[in-house]
């Protein structure tokens, strides 16, 4: 029998196909809606997670209790100085502690939960910071609060054995302070202390050479200097100028920042070393600081009248800045320079390329007793290598550079203060 399609059967078949298509479309729509909802929920979960990750951490209550050694002056206040804004962002007088009847010092604050905090105890200045039982510098105290807690601290001793008087200034002469000087290159702030020579205000037409010094807080004042010992740069310059031994000079003390090691390090020796920001620091001194000083004071801005100086790591960055910006700095003094830094990279580079040294004057020195403070124990040999490099560049000893080994002296502000007059006489002597 031959099958035959009637118009009715054809219509029924077409209707069935249409219904099947509608069913398939409905199923596809349901799948798309369900899948879209699932994907949207995943996105929402990711968004919620990102919001939680970026949300400000909860505040945690921390109560500090500080026990102090017997030599602590009873009339002086105590502070916690740390890297958080709650602890003063490394200002020496960050968070004040209150003395209680138990003869201990207390403070309660809110800190962001889970965020690491570094801090030390001071009596209001860095020349009265805490030290270890043997009198050596201690690592920063650390804390990562996650819940309400009490932190008990015992100060072993003070760097000054309790003798310094925070806030008592020893700065002398005409010194002007510029607090909060902002560096765009470094994205931070610091203080500039500017010593003006005798007669500056009385001689409005006179202009002066400028010496830029690193670790400026140690240059003029015991109230701000490390361990309460300063360079006495103001008293020394005042005396030599008044006597007529040297020509008048402006001295700019550039305070260091909490990032001193990074800013004073030109090269990173390994991935574990602090990130080197010395290149940026050199640019900041050469252009930002110098331009401000030249604009604000009556300077002789040319290369022949612009010098840079520093000690230890400050001496290292002074040397590297003098090289990198040789068109700006015509003289450099490096007292006890940290030539060991970055595995002696400066010595290696300078030995290979020293043509730029011509036309630059150098004072380089080291203390005979610095061996123990010098990581490689080669303080004197390293200085001699540097001196040999200067000589091989064609510089004449005693005329273009001074190489000085200070008999018996150690690496500290007191030692540098003793020979700073010689630096001034070499650069500015009549």
TACORWO-V837775 format. One record per helix or strand. SS is the DSSP state (hx for helix, st for strand). FROM is the first residue (numbers start at 1). TO is the last residue. Records with the same first field share a line. If there is no record, write none. Layout:
SS: FROM-TO / FROM-TO
This chain:
hx: 7-54 / 85-87 / 126-128 / 216-218 / 226-228 / 233-243 / 260-263 / 278-296 / 303-305 / 313-324 / 341-352 / 355-357 / 371-373 / 379-392 / 413-428
st: 59-67 / 78-82 / 95-99 / 105-112 / 117-122 / 129-131 / 141-143 / 149-154 / 157-158 / 174-183 / 188-196 / 208-214 / 246-246 / 249-254 / 299-299 / 306-311 / 331-335 / 361-367 / 397-397 / 401-406 / 429-429
